[in-house]
Amino acid sequence: MNEKKLELDNADLDDDTLRKAKLGIERGKILMRKGNLSSAKEEFLMASELVSQQSTLGGEAALQIAICLDSTGN
């Protein structure tokens, strides 16, 4: 699928909402590097609730949530 199409799935969101989602993903990645997987998962969950699951950001958040769950044996 075309990346432009995926990005357009969030076209109806305001800049602040997209910024919050991106920031949540970045915070989650930082927490993962520090070994705080539970808090990282919460950041990714928050980000995923802000955007379409069909978008690039939604897919990235879902992947990171899965990595956190797998890493904690869930």
Sequence and secondary structure as in RCSB ss.txt:
>XXXX:A:sequence
MNEKKLELDNADLDDDTLRKAKLGIERGKILMRKGNLSSAKEEFLMASELVSQQSTLGGEAALQIAICLDSTGN
>XXXX:A:secstr
  HHHHHHTTTTS HHHHHHHHHHHHHHHHHHHTT HHHHHHHHHHHHHHS TTSHHHHHHHHHHHHHHHHTT 
